[in-house]
């Protein structure tokens, strides 16, 4: 098992998670330079962001997009790129949260 907060020399090549069920131990959101922000008034709840998010970081409740699990979001921007109404934008991590 890889220890938490392991350096790049201590993790498997490619950052592969080799032990089943331990992905939630890795808070990969700290790698992010940009973070997604959703305008709930513009969102049409098509859930394409949820389908395409490689980290399952989209929070859905009662079939509606309600936010992000930023603990795991790496800031790739796929959610913003796929959003058909441009309700999701990427902002620098240095910007204050609302």
N, C-alpha and C positions, 0 to 999 in steps of 0.2 A: 504494500500500500504506500502511496505517495503521501508524504506529510503535507499538511496545510501550510500555505505560505512558502512552499518550496521554490527555490531558485530555478532558473532555466536549465541548469546542468543536472538538476535532480528530478525533473519530470520526464516522462516518456517522450520520445521523438514525436513532434507534431502536436504536443499537448494532449495526446490521446488519453482518454479515461479508460483504464484497463480493468478496473474492478466494477462489476455490475452494481448499479444502484447508488453510486457514491457521487454522482455529478452535482447533487445539491450541496456538497461540502465545499465546492470550489466557487467562491464569489468572484466571478469573472468580470463583473461590472466595473471593477476598479481599473480595468485596462482602457476604458473608454475615454476618448477625447471629445466626442460629440454624443449628445443624448436626444432621444425623441421626445417631442412634446405634441400632444393631440389637442386640437380645437374641437371640443365636444359638440359645439353648435354646428360645425361643418361635417362631422363624422356621420356617415349614413349606415354604419354598422354592417358593412358588407363582409367584414371579417377576413378580407384578403390579407391584411397585415398578420393576423393570427396564423393563417395557412402558410405563409411564406417565411415567417420569422424562424431562423435556424436555431434559436436558443429557447423557444417557447416562452418568450418574455412578454407576450401580450396578455393582459389580464382581461378575462371575459366573464361576465356575470349575466345570467338570464339572456343569453344570446346577444349581448351588447358589449362592445369594447369599452372598458372603463378605465384603462390606464396601462402602465407598464410595470413589470417586475425588474426594476433597475439593478437589483443585486446581481442579475445574470446577463443583462443586456450589454453587449460589447460595442454598441453604437455603430453597427455596420450600415444602417440607413436603408435596408431593404424595405422596411415597413413604410418609410416615407416615399420611396421610389415606386412602390406598388399601389399606393393609395390613389384610387381613381378621382377623388375630389380634393386631393392635396390638403387633407385635414391634419396630416402629420408633418411636422418640420423637424429638422435636426438643428440643434443649437449647441454652441460650445459648452463643454462641461463647466467651464469657469463662470458662465452666466448663472446668477442666482435662480433658485427654483421659486416658483410662485407660491 
